[in-house]
Amino acid sequence: MGNAIATEAGSFSLELPESVRHIQEIVREFAQQKLSPVVRELDETQRFPVELFREAGQLGLLGIFVPQEYGGAGLGYYEYVAAIMELGKVDGGFALSVAAHNSLAVGHIYYFGSQEQKQKYLPRLTSGEWIGAWALTEPNTGSDASNMDTIAVREGDGWRITGQKNFITHGISADVYVVIARTGERRTSRNSTAFIIEKGTPGLIPGKKEDKLGMRSSETSWVGLDRVWVPDSQRIGEVGEGFHQAMKVLEGGRISIGALALGIARGAYEAALSYAQQRTQFNKPLMEHQAIAFKLADMALEIAAAEMLVFQAAYKKNTGEETINLYSSMAKYYASEIGVKICNDAVQIFGGYGYIKDYPVEKYYRDIKLCTIGEGTSEIQQLVIAREILK
Ligand SMILES: Cc1cc2nc3c(=O)[nH]c(=O)nc-3n(C[C@H](O)[C@H](O)[C@H](O)COP(=O)(O)OP(=O)(O)OC[C@H]3O[C@@H](n4cnc5c(N)ncnc54)[C@H](O)[C@@H]3O)c2cc1C
């Protein structure tokens, strides 16, 4: 590890451990050899490549921060960020699926599950044998998640869960769903609880695949819960802790969405830089027109700044610093908003070719937008940041 830098906001190290480069190389090779050849097909057909997802598990990418005793890679958030960035450069959708599986489904069970739950679920989830989904959002409640309609009621030695979840990553293909349901009155604190529901449980209804603007290789669907019964042993943590747990899970998840935005933005920037050096107009390369050179200069600067924020948040997550919530929201908010701008500029630099599917930037442009919405919109990040700085 390199020297820690002290700032008013705490300290963090800019020099990344050797393991980061190692995982970067592994992921780059996987992304180039396996993902790259099928990216266009996955985007056009909106297919979630289950076989490649399982392969990612074999490479250790489906339980990056989970200790080896549960089958994980036993690494930290620097390595997690690096892996998601590399995947995002090649296919945002696949990177989103890997991020949702790691941060949300696996993360929730790892951080809050019982010893028995961890032993039963994590080895299968981290190896890719099982695919995970995490279900908080509902048709009527997204940002306002604590007001959810889905309820879990005590019945026998278990719980009867009824409701519908919306926009769930792996809503159809998942083997294991972490579902957050209301167990108390609306608008009260401690009013929800998390449960693990296995595929095939009566009443669990995988819904219709959504037809999306971007991130099309990542599967998104609604999930019905028609009087699903689960034993109390499927409850994660204490009754009433579900919302609090979900917010902690999102704290880490937002770092991965920041990394995802960075990966997509970097892909768009690299494509635009190379194009601007090759394409000639008015007898000189685009790069020699100052308007284009300045656009690329700004893109390089914005990527560097976003990288600092994302790795700073990763540092805080690794070291358990109290300001993690502030920094994960800042990283997600800045990287995703700046990512949208960078991808827009990349399309502009490509001109008409930027609008055509034979060139990579139109897909980056479609994919990146999700980053300002999923795991808390930009407006919600502003709310979190405002609350944190007023503390
Ligand atoms: C591809 C994809 C994958 C997803 N995967 C998952 C998943 O795996 N699991 C899961 O649980 N969810 C998932 N989601 C859901 C996602 O987290 C929500 O879409 C997101 O949190 C926003 O909720 P909403 O769509 O209901 O928008 P709303 O909450 O209805 O927001 C609409 C607009 O109002 C703004 N707004 C809302 N409240 C406020 C406020 N208080 N102040 C200012 N502005 C506000 C929002 O910022 C937004 O601009 C996914 C979504 C997508 C598109």
The ligand as an SDF file (V2000), in Angstrom:
LIG
                    3D

 53 58  0  0  0  0  0  0  0  0999 V2000
  -31.8790   -1.1830  -15.1200 C   0  0  0  0  0  0  0  0  0  0  0  0
  -32.3450   -1.0380  -13.7020 C   0  0  0  0  0  0  0  0  0  0  0  0
  -31.9320   -1.9610  -12.7470 C   0  0  0  0  0  0  0  0  0  0  0  0
  -32.3990   -1.8630  -11.4290 C   0  0  0  0  0  0  0  0  0  0  0  0
  -32.0660   -2.8440  -10.5160 N   0  0  0  0  0  0  0  0  0  0  0  0
  -32.6580   -2.8260   -9.2940 C   0  0  0  0  0  0  0  0  0  0  0  0
  -32.4760   -3.9370   -8.3950 C   0  0  0  0  0  0  0  0  0  0  0  0
  -31.7700   -4.8930   -8.6840 O   0  0  0  0  0  0  0  0  0  0  0  0
  -33.1310   -3.8990   -7.2030 N   0  0  0  0  0  0  0  0  0  0  0  0
  -33.9300   -2.8530   -6.8200 C   0  0  0  0  0  0  0  0  0  0  0  0
  -34.4870   -2.8930   -5.7270 O   0  0  0  0  0  0  0  0  0  0  0  0
  -34.1030   -1.7910   -7.6580 N   0  0  0  0  0  0  0  0  0  0  0  0
  -33.5100   -1.7680   -8.8870 C   0  0  0  0  0  0  0  0  0  0  0  0
  -33.7170   -0.7040   -9.7460 N   0  0  0  0  0  0  0  0  0  0  0  0
  -34.5820    0.3920   -9.3370 C   0  0  0  0  0  0  0  0  0  0  0  0
  -33.8680    1.7220   -9.1110 C   0  0  0  0  0  0  0  0  0  0  0  0
  -33.0810    1.6680   -7.9590 O   0  0  0  0  0  0  0  0  0  0  0  0
  -34.9580    2.8050   -9.0610 C   0  0  0  0  0  0  0  0  0  0  0  0
  -35.4410    2.9570  -10.3880 O   0  0  0  0  0  0  0  0  0  0  0  0
  -34.4640    4.1230   -8.5150 C   0  0  0  0  0  0  0  0  0  0  0  0
  -34.1640    4.0080   -7.1520 O   0  0  0  0  0  0  0  0  0  0  0  0
  -35.4920    5.2480   -8.7130 C   0  0  0  0  0  0  0  0  0  0  0  0
  -36.7700    4.8810   -8.3070 O   0  0  0  0  0  0  0  0  0  0  0  0
  -38.0120    5.1190   -9.3010 P   0  0  0  0  0  0  0  0  0  0  0  0
  -37.6380    4.5420  -10.6090 O   0  0  0  0  0  0  0  0  0  0  0  0
  -39.2260    4.5980   -8.6520 O   0  0  0  0  0  0  0  0  0  0  0  0
  -38.1020    6.6940   -9.4530 O   0  0  0  0  0  0  0  0  0  0  0  0
  -38.8370    7.7340   -8.4470 P   0  0  0  0  0  0  0  0  0  0  0  0
  -38.4310    7.4570   -7.0540 O   0  0  0  0  0  0  0  0  0  0  0  0
  -40.2820    7.7380   -8.7640 O   0  0  0  0  0  0  0  0  0  0  0  0
  -38.1900    9.1030   -8.9220 O   0  0  0  0  0  0  0  0  0  0  0  0
  -38.6170    9.8240  -10.0770 C   0  0  0  0  0  0  0  0  0  0  0  0
  -37.8540   11.1450  -10.1180 C   0  0  0  0  0  0  0  0  0  0  0  0
  -38.1790   11.9280   -8.9630 O   0  0  0  0  0  0  0  0  0  0  0  0
  -37.0050   12.2670   -8.2460 C   0  0  0  0  0  0  0  0  0  0  0  0
  -37.2720   12.2740   -6.8070 N   0  0  0  0  0  0  0  0  0  0  0  0
  -37.9060   11.3440   -6.0540 C   0  0  0  0  0  0  0  0  0  0  0  0
  -37.9340   11.7020   -4.7710 N   0  0  0  0  0  0  0  0  0  0  0  0
  -37.3100   12.8970   -4.6990 C   0  0  0  0  0  0  0  0  0  0  0  0
  -36.9920   13.7930   -3.6360 C   0  0  0  0  0  0  0  0  0  0  0  0
  -37.3150   13.5160   -2.3670 N   0  0  0  0  0  0  0  0  0  0  0  0
  -36.3250   14.9440   -3.9310 N   0  0  0  0  0  0  0  0  0  0  0  0
  -35.9780   15.2220   -5.2040 C   0  0  0  0  0  0  0  0  0  0  0  0
  -36.2440   14.4170   -6.2360 N   0  0  0  0  0  0  0  0  0  0  0  0
  -36.8830   13.2650   -5.9990 C   0  0  0  0  0  0  0  0  0  0  0  0
  -36.0030   11.1840   -8.6090 C   0  0  0  0  0  0  0  0  0  0  0  0
  -34.6810   11.6140   -8.4030 O   0  0  0  0  0  0  0  0  0  0  0  0
  -36.3360   10.9600  -10.0810 C   0  0  0  0  0  0  0  0  0  0  0  0
  -35.7220   11.9560  -10.8530 O   0  0  0  0  0  0  0  0  0  0  0  0
  -33.2370   -0.7810  -11.0600 C   0  0  0  0  0  0  0  0  0  0  0  0
  -33.6150    0.1740  -12.0230 C   0  0  0  0  0  0  0  0  0  0  0  0
  -33.2050    0.0430  -13.3250 C   0  0  0  0  0  0  0  0  0  0  0  0
  -33.6920    1.0390  -14.3430 C   0  0  0  0  0  0  0  0  0  0  0  0
  1  2  1  0
  2  3  1  0
  2 52  2  0
  3  4  2  0
  4  5  1  0
  4 50  1  0
  5  6  2  0
  6  7  1  0
  6 13  1  0
  7  8  2  0
  7  9  1  0
  9 10  1  0
 10 11  2  0
 10 12  1  0
 12 13  2  0
 13 14  1  0
 14 15  1  0
 14 50  1  0
 15 16  1  0
 16 17  1  0
 16 18  1  0
 18 19  1  0
 18 20  1  0
 20 21  1  0
 20 22  1  0
 22 23  1  0
 23 24  1  0
 24 25  2  0
 24 26  1  0
 24 27  1  0
 27 28  1  0
 28 29  2  0
 28 30  1  0
 28 31  1  0
 31 32  1  0
 32 33  1  0
 33 34  1  0
 33 48  1  0
 34 35  1  0
 35 36  1  0
 35 46  1  0
 36 37  1  0
 36 45  1  0
 37 38  2  0
 38 39  1  0
 39 40  1  0
 39 45  2  0
 40 41  1  0
 40 42  2  0
 42 43  1  0
 43 44  2  0
 44 45  1  0
 46 47  1  0
 46 48  1  0
 48 49  1  0
 50 51  2  0
 51 52  1  0
 52 53  1  0
M  END
$$$$
